[in-house]
Amino acid sequence: DANLDINEVTEIFVRINSQGKRLNESDFAMSKIAANTENGGNLLRKVIDYFCHLSVDAVFYESLKDSDAEFMNSEYAAKIAWIKNFSQNIYKPDYVDMLRVSFMEAFQRGKLKDLVSLLSGRDFVKRTFDSAIVEESFKNLRAGVEKFINEYNFRQFVLAIQSAGFISDKLLTSKMTLDFAYTLYLILHDVADIPKIEIKRFVQKWFVLSTLTGRYISSPESQMDRDLREIAAKGFKTFFAENEAALLSDTFWSVRLVQNFETTSVTSPYFSVYLAAQIFSADKALFSNAVKVSDLILSGGDIHHIFPKEYLKSNGIADRHKYNQIANYAYLDTTVNIIIGKKSPQEYFGEMTAWENFSQNLEANSVPPSIVNQTYMDYEEFLIKRRRLMADKIKRYYREL
């Protein structure tokens, strides 16, 4: 801001530096955008900031009307006003997410450092700098931002993720994976050979595939960059078919995914996808005729140890890495959880065998029927069987998307 004097600039710098804030490519890109008044960067910066702010704080709109008349009189005020009334708990983008998605969609590149270069006018072929490239880069980025903030695009993307069973950010394990999914959604709208009604299905499948395989966890920008180039070169259908065949083979479903369930982490992507599969199928919670798994996740319900923790510990299985296996977890109504207490599975499952929906409820929660006869001595056998059932459920879910 040219109106700030050097003392104010110095104070801002000192405050940031004293907090140990590490500035990255996104921050650099935002500074390049904000400083370029010639190409409307100062207004574009406000669009990015304000949209992200309004997505988490609707009240901010009222103060914005009083504090920034210039922006409110611009064409963008009306374009982002809708977000303040859109309530959802899946995608709350910050400026990094918005920059990344807009850049990837508009430039078909995955590394944000390239955006900084393009906004500076870099010609990657001639290795020179050209003011015409600056102008063109701002034009393309502005188009990408407008697609990002478009009400129809954003709402439909969120709906696609929610209808795949990811109804809460508790189930999200990677913001990068979500960013690429939205990028893909925007890109596919411009692909002639993909009918509009198929876009949601492809985005859902790619999101689940990417989550299960941890595609954008290690070196995510490099992977995104490769994926965008391959999509551009091969077309999405070919790209998708090749990756699906290579990554989700029969061996993945029957061996690797089962092995991946050998973890204690409730934030594991495999457990998150399993819960999404239950939500997708509208499964009832364990021992419930009415309460769905989705209800418990949204209301903060209990994760129950199928073989109760205290029961296992009192019988010599005291290692938390043993009794906290995610294959020993199921969502359960709090009241029922308290009633079960320290009972053995043989006891409390045995009490439910006369229940009309007993078999269907076991299947919905991937609990092997043999549970009615099992004690702590059968715990390892139970874990092996349930991991297989959980993997099978995810496999069916993925194929039904």
N, C-alpha and C positions, 0 to 999 in steps of 0.2 A: 504494500500500500504506500503510494508516494506521499501520502499525507502524514505518515509517521516520521517523527524526527529521530535522530540517531540515538538519543537516550532511550526512547521507547523500544527501538529495534534491539538495542543492547540488552535491555531488561528482559525482553522476550527470549533472546538467545541464552542469556544466563539462566533463566528459569527452566528452559528445556534441558540445557546441559546439566544443571544441578540435579535433575530427576533421573539422569542416566538414560534418557530417551534416545534410542537408536533410530536414526532416520534412515529410511530405505528408498528403494526405487519409486514406491508409491508416493512418498512424501516429496521426492524430487520432481516427479511428474506433476503433482498438484501445484508445486511452486511455479513450474514452467507454465502451467495452464493459467494460474491466477495472475501472473505477471504480464501475460500477453493480451493487452487491451486491443491491439490492432485487429486481432482475429476473434475477438469476443471471448477470450479465455477467462476474463474476470467474471463474466456472467455465467459461463459454463461451470466454473468452480462453485458458484453459489448453487446451481442446479444440483450438482453432486452432493454438496454438503447438506443442503436443505432437505432433499429427498430422503437421505439416510437418517437425518435427524427426525423428520416427521414419521418415519416408519416405526420409531420407538417412542415418540413423544408427540401425540396429536395436539396437545395444548400449545406447543411451540408455534403453531400456525397463527394464533392470535397475537403473540408478541412479534411475530414476523411482519404482520400487517402494520404494526406501529414502528418497527425498527428499520425496515428496508422498503421504502416506497418505490424506489427505482426497480427493484426486483418484482414487486407486486404489480407494477405496470408493464412488465415484460410479458412476452408470449408464454414463458415457462411457468408462471405462477399458476395458471389454470391447468397446465399439464401435470403438475405434481400434487395439486390440491386433493385429489382423490385418495392418496395414500394415507392421509390422516384418519380416514374412516374405514380403512381396511384392516380388520383385526385378524391376525394369524400368528402362529408361534413356530413357524418353520424357517422362513428366510427373512432375517433382519440384516440387510446388507449394510456394511460400513463403506467408507469411500474406497477402500482397497478392493473390496468385492466389485463395486460398481465400475471402477476403473478397469479392473481385470476383465470382466465380462464384456464391457463395451469395447475395449481394445481388441480382445480376441475375436469378437464377432466382426468388427469393422476391418481388421487388418490381417486376420487369419494367422496370427502369430501368438506365441504363448509367453514370451519373456518380457516383463514390464520394462526392463532396461532398454528394449528396442523402442518402446513408446517415447521414452525420454529423448532418444536419438532422433526419432521422427519429428517430434515437436521442436527439435533444434534444427531441423532441415537436413538431416543426414541422408545422402544418397548411398545406399549400401553397395551398389554396383560400382560406381565411380569413386566411392570413398571421399566424397566432397560434401560440402554443405550448400544448400540452395534454398533461398527464401520461398520459392514456389512450392517446395516440399513442405515447408512449415504451414503454408496456407492450406494445402491439400490435406495435410495430416489433421489440422484442426477441423476441417470440414468433415472428414471421415469419422473422427472421434465424436464430434457433435451428433452425427447420424447414429452412431452406436449408442450414445447416451440416451438419445430420444427413443430408440427401440427398447432400451432397458427400462425406462420410466413409463413406457406405454401401458396404460391400465389393462388393456386386454391381454397383452403379452405376460405381464407380471402375474395377474390373477390366474390365467390359465396354466402357467408354469407351476405356481404354488398348488393349484388344484391337482395337477398331474402327480406331484410328489405326495400330496396328502392321500390321494386315491390309491396310491401304491402302498399305503399303510403307514407312512411316516407322518404321523399326525402331531408329533411334538418334537421340539429340538433336543429332547432327551435321547432321541433315537438317532441323532445325527452325529457322526464320528469324524467328519472332515468337511470343513467349509469349502475347501478347494474342489472337492468332488461335487458339491452343490453348485459352485460357480461354473464348473465345466458343463454341468447338466443344463443350466440356464443358457449358456453360450450355445450349446447344441440345439436347444429348443429354438433359439433365434435363427441359427444358421439353417435349420431344416425347413423353415418357412420360405426360404428362397430356393429350395431344391425342387426342381420341376417333377422329378420322377417319384416323389414321395407324397401321396395324398395327404391332405391336411388332417384327416381323421386318424392317420397312422402316426402322426408326430408324437402324440402323448405316449403311445405304447413304446416307441423306440427310445424316447427320453427316459421312461421308467426303467426299461430293461438295461439301458446303459448305466443309469445311476446305480441300480442294484449290482450289476456286474462289477462296476468300478469300486463299489463299497466292499464287496466280497473279496476282491483280489487286491485291495489296497493300492489301486493304480496311481492315485495322486497323493500318496503319502511320502514316498521317498523321491526327492528331486522332482516335485510336481510340475514346475514350470517347464522343465525340459521334456517331461512326458506329454504335457499339454501341447507344447510346440510340435512335437513329433506327430501327435494325433491330428492336429489341425492340418498339417502338411499332407498326411496320408489321406484324410478325408477329401481334401482339395484334389489330390492326384487320382484317387481311386473311385471316389464317390462314396457316400456314406453306407449304402447297402452292402457293397463289397467289403469295405472296411469293417463294418459291424459283423458280417458273416464270418470273416477270417478270424477276428478276435474271439468271437463266441465259440467257434470250433476249437481254437487253440487253448483258451483259458477255462472253458466250462465243459471239459470232456467228461466222459463217464467216470474216469479215475478221480477227477476233481470232486464230483458229487459223492462217490462211494468211499473215497479214501482221504483226500486232502481236507475236505470240509469237515469230515468226522474228526480228524486229528485236530483241526483248528478249534473245535469245541472243548479241547482239553485246556481250559483256562479258568481263572477265578474272576476275571474282570467283567463286571456288569456293563461296562462301556465298550466291551468288545464289539467290533462291527458285525461279527457273526451272530451274537445274541441280539443285537439291534435289528438285523434283518429277520431273524426268527420272530421277534415280536411284531415286526411289520407284517410278516406273513400271517400271523394270528389276527391282526387287526384287519388285514385285507379280506380274510375269510369270515370276519365278524364272529370269531370264536368266543364262547363263554369262558369266564375264568374258572379255575379248578373248583369243583363242588358248587357251581352256581347254575341256576336255571335262568337267571335274568341279567346278572352283571357281566358285562363284556370285558375282555382284556383291555380294550380301548378306554373304557370308563375308568379303570383302575390306573392306567398310565396317566390319563389326563388329570385325575384327582389325587395323584400321589399315593396310590395304594401300596400294599406290602408285597415285597418279593419274598416268597415262602421257600424254606428249605424242605423239599419233598421228604428227604430223610432228615428230620429235625436236627439242628446243630447240637443241641444239648443231649439228645438221644445218642448221637454218634460219639460225642465226647465222653459220655458216661460209659460207653462200651469200648473205649480204648482208641477211638479214631479222633485224636486231638489236634492233628495237624490242620491248620486253617486252609492250607492249599488242597487238602483232601475234601473237607466238608463244605467248602465254599465253591466247589466246581459249578459252572453255569448249567451243567447238565442236571444239577440238583436244585435248580431254581424254577419257580413258577409264580405267576401273579395270583394273589389270593386276597379275598376280602379280609380286612383286619379282624373282624369279629370271629370269622372261621379260623383264622390263623391263631388267635388266642386260645380258642377251644381245643385245637389240636395239641398245642403245647409241646410236651416231650414224648408224645406217644410214638410207638414204632409204626412204620408204614403198614405192616401186617395188621395192626390193631385198627388204626383209623380209616384205612382204605377198606378193610374188611367190614367195618360198620356201614359202609355206603353201598355195598354190592346189591342191595334190594332196590336202590334208587333207579327209577325208570330210565334216566338218561346217563347212567353210570358209564357204559361202554363208549358212548359218543363223546362224553366229557373227557375220558381218558385219551381218546384218539385226538381230540382237539388240542390237548395240552401235551401231546407226544409222550404220554406216560405208558410204559409197557404193561399189559394186563397182568403179568406175573407179579406186579407190585403187591397184590393182595396176600401173597404168601411170603413176602420178603422181610428179612430182619437185617441187622447191621452186617451179618456175615455175607449177605448178598449184595452189599453196596457197590462193589466194583463191577459186578455183573450188570447191575441196574444202570450204572453210568455208561457202560459200553452200549447197552441196548438203547438208552434214551438219546445218546449222541447220534446214533444212526437214524432214529425216528425224527429228530430235529432236522438233520441234514435232508432227509427225504421230504419233509414238509417244505423246506426252502426250495428244493428242486421243483416240487409241484407248483408252488407259488410263482416262481420265476417263469415257468412255462405257461402259466395262466395269464400273466401280465399282457 
